[in-house]
Amino acid sequence: MKTWKILLLAAISVFVAMVVYVTVLVRRGFSARENPSRIEAFAAQIAKGLAIPARYKLNNPYTPTAENVREGEDHFADHCAICHGNDGSGDTLFGKGLYPKPPDMRTAETQNKSDGELYYTIENGVRLSGMPAFGTGLVPSSSNEGSGDAETWKLVLFIRHLPQISSEELEEMKKLNPKTEEDRAEEQREEDFLNGGKAPTPPAEGHHH
């Protein structure tokens, strides 16, 4: 068989396979409750890799001192943990409802990324996902400290620290997690009780989302 016929048959086969896959995907729906298929995950991974400009292939200009990691930890607890969890697992109420799901930041999928790739993702977000652009938009020009957004670089330091995070650190982060007015009121009642006040009154039962 001639080469052009073989290539034509291969192209037709790939096209038919894609049509079948898309048809099945559409019929199944695009629920955020389900995990993406391997094809979707593979395509997303390639797209994210291609989307990161070459100028972000940098090492972190900030050293992982205890102070820098702690600053990253505080920022993560206040801004990121609601979806990613204090431990970076992504096992949260909001994380479970996203599509694609937040990655487990402790695994190689995240830890093998370069510092610049993590910086870019935090600063610019990821299209067609639940990851927003959190940064100031400052573009690092070199690997010298002071280049780019310091808060974002320190977040990268903390992400590197996640596989070794301690239970004590996780407890400290809970105090920094965003709280509703009801949460704050409950904490105040408990504190008043511990300081000799009245026993805390449980909140009225109601329908919660």
N, C-alpha and C positions, 0 to 999 in steps of 0.2 A: 504494500500500500504506500502511496506517495506521502511524503512528509506533510504537505499542506492539508491532506485529508485527515491525517492523524491529529494535527493541531486543531483542525476544525471540529473534529469529533470531541476532542478534549475540552474545547471551549464550550461546545454545546452541553456537554455533561456537567461542567461547572455551573453553567447558567441554569440548567434544569434543577440542579441540587440547591442552588441559591433560591430559586422560586419556591421549591418545596419547603425549604427551611423558613422563609419569610411567611409563607402561608400558614405553617404550623404555629409560628410565633404570634402572628396576628390573631389566629383563632384562640390561642391560649391566653392572650391578653398581655398587658404590660404592668401587672400588679407589682407594687413595691414590696409586697410581702415575700416574693419569691427571689431566690438567688439567681443572678445572671447565668446563662449557659456558658459552656467553655468557649464557644465561638465568640459570644459577646464580650467575655472577660479578656480573651486574647486580643480582640480588635481594640478594646478600650486601652489595654496595656500598650499596644503599639502606638495608638493615637496620642496617649499621654507622653510617651517617650519622644515622639516627633515634635510635640508641641513646645518642648522646653528649649528656648534659644541657647545657642552655644555659649553666650556670655555668662550663663548661670552655672557653668561647669566649674564651680569653685569649692574650695575648702572653707570651713567655718573660720572666719577671722577672729572669733572669740574663743578663748580657752575654756575648758570645762572645769572652772573653779567651782567650789561649793556655792559661792555667792551667785555666780552666773546661772548655774543649774537651778538654784532655788528661785531665782527671778523667773526663769522659764517655767518652773513648776507652778508658781503662783498664777502666772498668766494663763497657763493651760487649764488649771482648775476653774478659773473664772470664765474663760471664753470657749474652751474646746471640749471639756469633759462632758457637757450636756449631750453630745453625740458620740464622742470617742470613749467616754468613761475615764475615770481618774487613772486607771491602769493601762489605758490605751487599747483595750480589747474591743471596743465598739459595741459591747453588750449593754446597751442602754435602751430606754423606752423610745427615744427618738432615733437612735441608731438602727434599731430593728425595723423601723418604718421607712427607712431610706432605700433607694434603689439607684445604683448598686449600694450594698452595705458598706459601712466604713470598714477599712481594713484593720486587722489586728496589728497595731504598730510595733508590737514586740517581735514579730516574725521577720524572716528574711525579706519578704515582699517589700517592707518599708525600710528595714535596717540596711539593706544592700544598696539603697539609693544614695546618691552623692549628697553632700550637704547642700550644694546649690540646687539640686532637684527638689529637696524638701523645702528650701527657702522659697523657691519659685511657686510651689504648690500652695504654700500658706499665703504668700503675697497676692497671688492671682486667682486662686480657686481652680475648680475643675468644671468645665462646661458640662451640661447634661448630667449633673450629679447634685448631691446636696452640699457639696463643699463650696462655700462662698469665698470671695476674695477678702481677706482680713487685713492685709498690710496697707502700708501707706503708698505703695507704688514706687518706692525708692529702689533704683537699680544699682546693685553693687558694681563698682568699676574695677575693683582689684581685691586681693585677699588681705588687705590691711584693715585692722580694727577701726571701726568708725564708718566703714563703707557699707551702705545699705541700712536697713531698719534693724537697730540693735535688739528690739523686742523679738523680732522674728528669728534672728540668729540664735537668741537664747532659748527660744522655743525648740529650735533644732537640737540644741544641746540637751534639753530635757527629753526630747523624743529618743535620742541616743541612750539616755539613762533608763528609759522605761523597762527594758528587760531585767534590770537589777533593782528596780524600785522596791523599797521596804514597806512592811505593813505600817510602820510608824509614819512614814511619809504619806501613805494613802489616808491615814486617819487625819493628818494635818490638812490634807487637801479638801476633805469633806467640809471643813470650816470655811473654805474659800469658794465653794460651789455656790452658784446663784440660788437664791431662795425666794419663795413667794412670800407675800405678806402673812399668809396663814402660817408658814413655816417659822417666820420671825416671831410671830405672836406666841406660837407654841414654845419656842426656845425661851422667850421671855418669861412665860408662865413657869417653866421648869426651873429657870434661874431664880425667880422670886421664891419658889418653894424651897430650893436648896439654901436660900439665904434666910429662911425662917418664916416665909409668907404662907399663904393658903396653898392647899394641894392644887396642882394644875387641873383645870377643867377640860375634859376632852372636847374637841370640836364637835359641833352638831353633825349628825349623819346627813349625808346628801349624796347626790350623784356626781361622781368625779370622772374626768376623762384622763 
